[in-house]
């Protein structure tokens, strides 16, 4: 009965994905290359369709061995650099003038037909019962591939017979990437060269981790919340957890997560130490904020509430980067710079680190510390010099406000302000400085005895 329930659950997920453009076929698992942890047919189809000349060069140089050369080179690069870096930056091969791209993420501006065609050519595939191990016949319920590279796995449990904890324990005790007694690690499960995220899924509950470490593996909730409580609301149309595959794994959503939202943190030796995958509420914050700004334009105010330990710092960093790259329907940038204001006297090291970690291009983020010159000088230089994101303390904010008003008046520039924990400094001089971003009407109301809450900031 347990197996029957799980098979039916798999059927529902795969049918939903297949209906919205995912590739899916019974028997696909037989085409999986477990030694390389790749789905070769999709990789080759992607390269041949989107980079035909590069493929012709490989065939010319290597003949019938071209496929093996490509697959071996990709596997080696995944081992050396990690899946996320390889996916985003491609791989170099002898004889090719340019790196071989392994995916086309959505262009920021929808004006290049060639990039749009490549974006449409991405091959997303879901494969069931993948015998992933090079040492045994263990099988994962689902593996998600992008152009032949594994990007996620999932273990499913039916609420009728088992709980979400059973899926978590299956990963912790039966899906160890480096089990004792094995001579080599499992490439599909090994961090950071395997799948980027692993989901434990029941009909009503979802949890996830980006790093499998045997019994030490930590799973985080990936639920929507249920009227202020944990879990997910009932879904009269199906599974309570169906948002995972119907919304999060939807083609455009999933490609955006892989291309723009996942973050690889590195240690002092530049080695990947962790991969940050957003929790559901963080994903919701980013997307609802962006949608609201696009619909309402600049000049509105929004309150985003986070409970302790729910990842507020990362939500701020993601929001800042998304707003910095936001364009309207006419392909014009909405904001010239994003000001992130911390209410601590000394810039929050965690906030600075997060914003720099999430940076894709060097030199677009500036922090105002007053170490190189006066704070007002640093601010003027950063804002007029086109820095996308500028981070300062609430004590420095008046200098920023002066510069913002001057640039807005003389050059027509627009800025967004993200205030971190404005609620904790709403009384006293610091709050008064931040309230300078309020309108004349709001300030008049304040003078008449009214109150301005964190919602107004």
C-alpha positions in Angstrom: 0.0 0.0 0.0 2.9 2.4 0.9 4.5 1.9 -2.5 1.2 2.3 -4.3 0.5 5.6 -2.6 4.0 6.9 -3.4 3.7 5.8 -7.1 0.4 7.7 -7.4 2.1 10.8 -5.8 4.9 10.6 -8.3 2.4 10.2 -11.1 0.6 13.4 -10.1 3.8 15.5 -9.9 5.2 14.2 -13.2 1.9 14.7 -15.0 1.7 18.3 -13.7 5.3 19.1 -14.8 4.8 17.4 -18.2 1.7 19.4 -18.8 3.7 22.7 -18.5 6.7 21.9 -20.7 8.9 19.7 -18.6 10.3 16.7 -20.5 9.1 13.4 -19.0 8.9 9.8 -20.2 8.6 6.4 -18.6 12.0 4.7 -18.8 14.1 7.9 -18.8 16.0 6.6 -15.8 17.7 4.0 -18.1 19.4 6.9 -20.0 20.9 8.4 -16.9 24.8 8.1 -16.7 25.3 7.4 -13.0 29.1 7.5 -13.2 29.1 11.1 -14.5 25.8 12.0 -12.8 24.5 13.5 -16.1 21.6 13.0 -18.5 23.7 12.9 -21.7 20.9 13.1 -24.3 19.7 16.5 -23.1 23.2 17.9 -22.8 24.0 16.9 -26.4 20.7 18.1 -27.7 21.1 21.5 -26.0 24.6 22.0 -27.3 23.7 20.9 -30.9 20.7 23.2 -31.0 22.1 26.3 -29.4 25.8 26.1 -30.3 25.9 24.2 -33.6 29.3 25.6 -34.7 31.0 24.7 -31.4 29.6 21.1 -31.7 30.9 20.9 -35.3 34.3 21.9 -34.1 34.3 19.2 -31.5 33.3 16.6 -34.0 35.9 17.8 -36.4 38.6 17.6 -33.7 37.6 14.4 -32.0 35.4 12.5 -34.4 33.3 9.8 -32.8 34.9 10.5 -29.4 33.4 14.1 -29.3 30.5 13.1 -27.1 32.8 11.4 -24.5 35.2 14.3 -24.6 32.4 16.8 -23.8 30.9 14.6 -21.1 34.3 13.9 -19.4 35.3 17.6 -19.5 32.0 18.6 -18.0 32.3 16.1 -15.2 35.8 17.3 -14.4 34.7 20.9 -14.3 31.8 20.0 -12.0 34.2 18.3 -9.7 36.6 21.2 -9.7 34.2 24.2 -9.7 30.8 23.0 -8.4 27.5 22.7 -10.2 26.3 26.3 -9.7 29.5 27.9 -11.1 29.6 25.6 -14.1 25.9 26.1 -14.8 26.2 29.9 -14.8 29.6 30.3 -16.5 29.9 27.3 -18.8 33.0 25.3 -19.6 36.1 25.8 -21.8 37.3 23.1 -24.2 40.4 22.9 -26.3 39.7 24.0 -29.8 36.7 26.2 -28.9 37.2 30.0 -29.1 34.5 30.7 -26.5 33.3 28.9 -23.4 30.5 26.4 -24.1 27.2 27.6 -22.4 25.2 25.1 -20.5 22.1 27.1 -20.0 20.5 30.4 -21.2 18.9 32.3 -18.4 16.3 34.9 -19.1 17.8 38.0 -20.6 17.3 41.2 -18.5 15.9 42.9 -21.6 13.7 41.0 -24.0 15.1 42.6 -27.1 17.6 40.0 -28.4 15.8 37.3 -30.5 18.8 35.0 -30.4 18.9 35.0 -26.6 15.2 34.5 -26.5 15.4 31.5 -28.8 18.2 30.0 -26.6 16.1 30.6 -23.5 13.2 28.8 -25.1 15.6 25.9 -26.0 16.4 25.1 -22.3 15.6 21.4 -21.6 14.0 20.8 -18.2 13.4 17.1 -17.4 12.0 15.2 -14.5 13.2 11.6 -14.1 11.7 9.0 -11.8 13.4 6.3 -9.8 16.9 7.3 -10.6 19.5 4.7 -9.6 22.1 7.2 -8.8 24.8 5.2 -7.0 28.0 4.0 -8.4 28.2 1.5 -5.5 24.7 0.1 -5.1 21.2 0.1 -6.6 19.6 2.8 -4.4 17.1 5.0 -6.2 15.9 8.6 -5.7 12.2 9.1 -6.3 12.7 12.2 -8.5 15.7 14.0 -10.0 15.3 17.3 -11.9 17.7 18.1 -14.7 18.5 21.3 -16.7 20.1 20.6 -20.0 21.4 17.3 -18.7 22.8 18.6 -15.4 21.2 17.5 -12.2 19.9 20.5 -10.2 17.6 18.9 -7.6 16.4 15.7 -6.1 13.3 14.7 -4.2 12.2 11.9 -1.9 8.4 11.6 -1.6 6.2 10.2 1.2 2.5 9.8 1.2 0.7 11.3 4.2 -1.6 8.2 4.1 1.2 5.9 5.2 4.3 8.0 6.2 5.3 11.4 7.4 7.7 14.0 6.1 10.2 12.9 8.7 10.5 9.6 6.9 11.7 11.4 3.8 14.2 13.5 5.9 15.5 10.4 7.6 15.9 8.6 4.2 18.2 11.4 3.1 20.1 11.5 6.4 20.7 7.8 6.7 20.2 6.2 3.3 21.4 9.0 0.9 24.8 9.7 2.4 27.1 11.1 -0.3 30.1 9.6 1.4 29.0 6.5 3.2 31.6 4.5 5.3 33.4 1.8 3.4 32.9 3.3 -0.1 36.0 4.3 -2.0 34.4 7.3 -3.7 31.6 9.8 -3.1 28.3 9.7 -5.0 28.6 12.4 -7.6 24.9 13.2 -7.7 24.7 13.8 -4.0 28.1 15.2 -3.2 28.5 18.9 -2.3 29.0 21.2 -4.2 29.4 19.1 -7.4 26.1 17.4 -7.4 22.4 18.4 -7.3 22.0 21.9 -5.9 19.1 21.3 -3.6 17.3 18.2 -2.1 13.6 18.2 -1.2 11.8 16.0 1.3 8.2 16.1 0.2 4.9 14.8 1.5 1.4 15.6 0.3 1.2 18.4 2.8 4.7 19.4 3.8 8.0 20.3 2.1 11.6 20.7 3.5 14.9 21.2 1.8 18.6 21.2 2.2 21.5 22.2 -0.1 24.1 19.9 1.6 23.7 16.3 2.4 26.0 15.3 5.3 24.6 12.0 6.5 23.1 12.1 10.0 24.3 15.8 10.4 22.2 17.0 7.5 19.9 20.0 8.4 16.6 20.4 6.6 14.8 23.7 6.6 11.0 24.2 6.1 9.9 25.2 2.6 6.3 25.8 3.5 3.9 28.6 2.7 2.6 29.0 6.3 -1.0 28.3 7.3 -2.8 31.4 8.6 0.1 32.4 10.8 1.0 28.8 11.8 3.5 26.4 10.4 2.8 24.1 7.4 0.5 24.7 4.4 -3.1 25.5 4.0 -5.4 22.8 2.7 -5.8 22.6 -1.1 -9.3 21.6 -2.1 -8.0 21.1 -5.7 -5.2 18.6 -4.7 -2.1 18.2 -2.6 -1.4 21.0 -0.1 2.3 20.8 -1.2 1.4 21.2 -4.9 2.8 24.8 -4.9 6.3 23.2 -5.0 5.9 21.7 -8.5 3.1 23.9 -9.8 4.7 27.3 -8.8 8.3 26.9 -7.6 9.3 24.3 -10.3 7.3 26.1 -13.0 9.7 26.7 -15.9 10.2 30.4 -15.6 10.3 30.4 -11.8 12.8 27.5 -11.7 15.1 29.1 -14.2 15.1 32.4 -12.3 15.9 30.6 -9.1 18.8 28.8 -10.6 20.0 31.8 -12.6 19.5 34.8 -10.2 18.6 33.7 -6.7 20.8 30.8 -5.6 24.0 32.0 -3.9 27.3 30.2 -3.4 29.2 31.5 -0.4 33.0 31.0 -0.4 35.5 30.7 2.4 38.8 32.6 2.7 40.4 30.2 0.2 37.6 30.9 -2.4 36.2 27.4 -1.9 32.4 27.0 -1.9 31.4 26.6 1.7 27.6 26.7 1.3 24.8 27.3 -1.2 21.9 29.4 -0.2 18.5 28.4 -1.6 15.6 30.7 -0.6 12.9 29.6 1.8 9.4 29.9 0.4 8.6 33.2 2.3 11.9 34.7 1.0 11.0 33.8 -2.6 7.5 35.3 -2.0 9.0 38.5 -0.6 11.2 39.1 -3.7 8.6 38.3 -6.2 5.7 40.2 -4.6 7.9 43.2 -4.1 9.1 43.2 -7.7 5.6 42.7 -9.0 4.2 45.6 -6.9 7.0 48.0 -7.9 6.4 47.1 -11.6 2.7 47.6 -11.3 2.7 50.7 -9.1 6.0 52.4 -10.2 8.5 54.2 -8.0 7.4 56.2 -4.9 5.4 53.7 -3.0 6.1 52.3 0.5 6.1 48.6 1.6 6.4 46.9 4.9 8.1 43.4 5.0 7.9 41.6 8.3 10.3 38.7 9.3 10.3 36.8 12.5 13.5 36.1 14.3 15.7 33.6 12.5 13.7 33.6 9.3 16.5 35.0 7.0 15.7 38.8 7.0 19.3 39.7 6.1 19.2 37.5 3.0 15.8 38.9 2.0 17.2 42.4 2.1 20.1 41.4 0.0 18.0 39.6 -2.6 15.5 42.5 -2.7 18.3 45.1 -3.2 19.8 43.2 -6.1 16.5 42.6 -7.8 15.4 46.2 -7.5 18.8 47.4 -8.8 18.3 45.4 -12.0 14.6 46.2 -12.5 13.4 47.5 -15.8 9.9 48.7 -16.8 7.9 47.6 -19.9 9.9 50.1 -22.0 13.2 48.5 -20.9 14.1 51.6 -18.8 15.7 51.1 -15.4 13.4 52.0 -12.6 16.1 52.9 -10.1 19.6 54.3 -10.5 20.7 53.1 -7.1 19.4 51.2 -4.1 20.1 52.7 -0.6 20.2 50.0 2.1 20.0 51.7 5.5 21.0 49.8 8.7 19.9 51.1 12.0 23.1 50.1 13.8 25.9 52.6 14.5 28.4 50.3 12.9 27.4 48.6 9.7 26.1 45.2 10.3 28.8 42.8 9.1 26.3 40.1 8.3 24.3 42.5 6.1 27.4 43.7 4.3 28.5 40.2 3.7 25.2 39.0 2.4 24.9 41.9 -0.1 28.4 41.3 -1.4 27.9 37.6 -1.6 24.8 38.1 -3.7 26.7 40.4 -6.1 27.1 39.0 -9.6 29.4 41.7 -11.0 32.3 43.2 -9.1 32.1 46.8 -8.3 28.4 47.4 -8.2 28.1 47.6 -4.4 29.5 50.3 -2.1 29.5 50.5 1.7 29.9 53.9 3.4 32.3 53.6 6.3 34.2 56.9 6.2 37.5 55.1 6.1 38.8 56.4 2.7 37.4 59.9 3.0 34.5 61.7 4.7 31.2 59.8 4.7 29.5 62.5 2.7 32.3 62.3 0.2 32.1 58.6 0.0 28.3 58.8 -0.5 28.5 61.5 -3.2 31.1 59.4 -5.1 29.1 56.2 -4.8 25.8 57.7 -5.8 27.1 59.9 -8.7 29.4 57.1 -9.8 26.6 54.7 -10.6 27.0 52.2 -7.8 23.9 50.0 -8.0 23.7 49.4 -4.3 24.9 51.7 -1.5 24.9 50.5 2.1 25.0 53.0 5.0 24.0 53.4 8.7 21.0 55.5 9.8 23.5 58.0 11.2 24.9 58.5 7.7 21.5 58.6 6.0 21.2 62.5 6.2 24.3 62.8 3.9 22.7 60.3 1.6 19.4 62.1 1.5 21.1 65.4 0.6 23.0 63.7 -2.3 19.8 61.9 -3.4 17.8 65.1 -3.6 20.6 66.9 -5.5 21.0 64.1 -8.0 17.2 63.8 -8.4 16.9 67.5 -9.1 19.9 68.0 -11.4 20.0 64.6 -13.2 16.6 63.2 -12.8 17.9 60.1 -10.9 15.6 57.8 -9.0 16.5 55.8 -5.8 14.9 53.1 -3.7 15.5 53.0 0.1 15.4 49.7 2.0 15.5 50.4 5.8 16.6 47.5 7.9 14.8 47.3 11.2 13.4 50.8 11.1 10.9 49.9 13.8 13.7 49.6 16.4 14.8 53.2 16.1 11.5 55.0 15.7 12.1 57.4 18.6 14.8 59.9 18.9 17.1 61.6 16.4 17.9 58.6 14.3 14.3 58.0 13.4 13.8 61.7 12.7 16.6 61.5 10.1 15.0 58.5 8.4 11.6 60.2 8.4 13.1 62.8 6.0 12.0 60.4 3.2 8.4 61.0 4.2 6.1 63.3 2.2 5.2 66.8 3.3 1.7 65.6 4.1 3.0 62.8 6.3 5.4 65.2 8.1 2.5 67.6 8.7 0.4 64.8 10.2 3.3 64.0 12.5 3.6 67.6 13.6 -0.1 67.6 14.4 0.3 64.8 16.9 -0.2 61.9 14.5 2.0 58.9 14.3 4.1 57.4 11.6 4.6 53.7 12.0 7.2 51.4 10.4 4.6 50.8 7.7 5.0 54.4 6.6 8.8 54.0 6.5 
